[in-house]
């Protein structure tokens, strides 16, 4: 997998990406909106988000990684951590 180190991890870009996958208005994807409770993300939608994040940011996410996050803020932190770990290795 190629790394996309040139792509900045911007929360607003991440918000647009997730809104696009979920076919929601960007305003609905608030920093702390719960994916399952408020945005009605099911397992298929979660897989689509993971695939898009992996392609866009050049990270590899495990199934457990995405199960532990429930909001945009948490996804932003997760991607940042994954990219930092990749850069360190």
C-alpha positions as a printed Julia matrix, in Angstrom:
89×3 Matrix{Float64}:
   0.0    0.0    0.0
   1.37   3.39  -0.84
   1.55   6.02   1.84
  -0.08   9.37   1.32
   2.2   11.37   3.55
   1.63  14.45   1.4
  -2.06  14.57   2.3
  -2.58  16.69   5.39
  -4.83  15.3    8.09
  -7.36  18.1    8.2
 -10.5   17.57  10.28
 -12.66  19.44   7.76
 -11.45  17.25   4.88
 -12.14  14.22   7.03
 -15.63  15.56   7.78
 -16.33  15.97   4.04
 -15.01  12.47   3.31
 -17.22  10.84   5.93
 -20.26  12.89   4.92
 -19.7   11.86   1.3
 -19.52   8.16   2.15
 -22.64   8.41   4.32
 -24.43  10.65   1.8
 -25.14  13.23   4.51
 -24.9   16.99   4.65
 -21.51  18.0    6.01
 -23.2   19.91   8.84
 -24.63  16.63  10.18
 -21.15  15.21  10.79
 -20.32  17.26  13.85
 -17.13  16.67  15.83
 -18.91  14.59  18.48
 -21.92  13.15  16.62
 -22.14   9.47  17.49
 -21.82   7.43  14.3
 -24.27   4.73  15.33
 -26.75   6.64  17.48
 -26.95   9.93  15.59
 -25.68   9.2   12.07
 -27.12   5.67  11.85
 -23.88   4.08  10.61
 -24.26   0.34  10.16
 -21.53  -2.24   9.58
 -21.58  -1.87   5.78
 -21.28   1.9    6.03
 -18.43   1.49   8.52
 -16.59  -0.77   6.05
 -17.06   1.81   3.32
 -15.66   4.53   5.57
 -12.67   2.37   6.52
 -11.9    1.57   2.87
 -12.08   5.22   1.92
  -9.9    6.3    4.86
  -7.29   3.69   4.0
  -7.13   4.78   0.37
  -7.18   8.49   1.1
  -4.74   8.61   3.99
  -2.57   5.59   3.18
  -3.13   3.84   6.49
  -4.14   0.3    7.34
  -7.0    0.01   9.79
  -8.01  -3.16  11.6
 -11.64  -3.97  12.19
 -11.15  -3.36  15.92
  -9.7    0.1   15.26
 -12.91   1.43  13.8
 -15.1   -0.33  16.37
 -13.38   1.7   19.11
 -14.24   5.07  17.59
 -17.66   6.65  17.51
 -17.14  10.24  16.36
 -15.26  12.41  13.91
 -12.91  13.6   16.65
 -12.0   10.03  17.52
 -11.45   9.07  13.86
  -9.22  12.12  13.42
  -7.12  11.02  16.43
  -6.99   7.4   15.17
  -5.76   8.38  11.7
  -3.18  10.73  13.21
  -1.91   7.95  15.49
  -1.73   5.44  12.62
   0.18   7.88  10.43
   2.6    8.69  13.24
   3.23   4.99  13.85
   3.81   4.42  10.13
   6.26   7.31   9.94
   8.17   5.99  12.98
   8.61   2.52  11.48
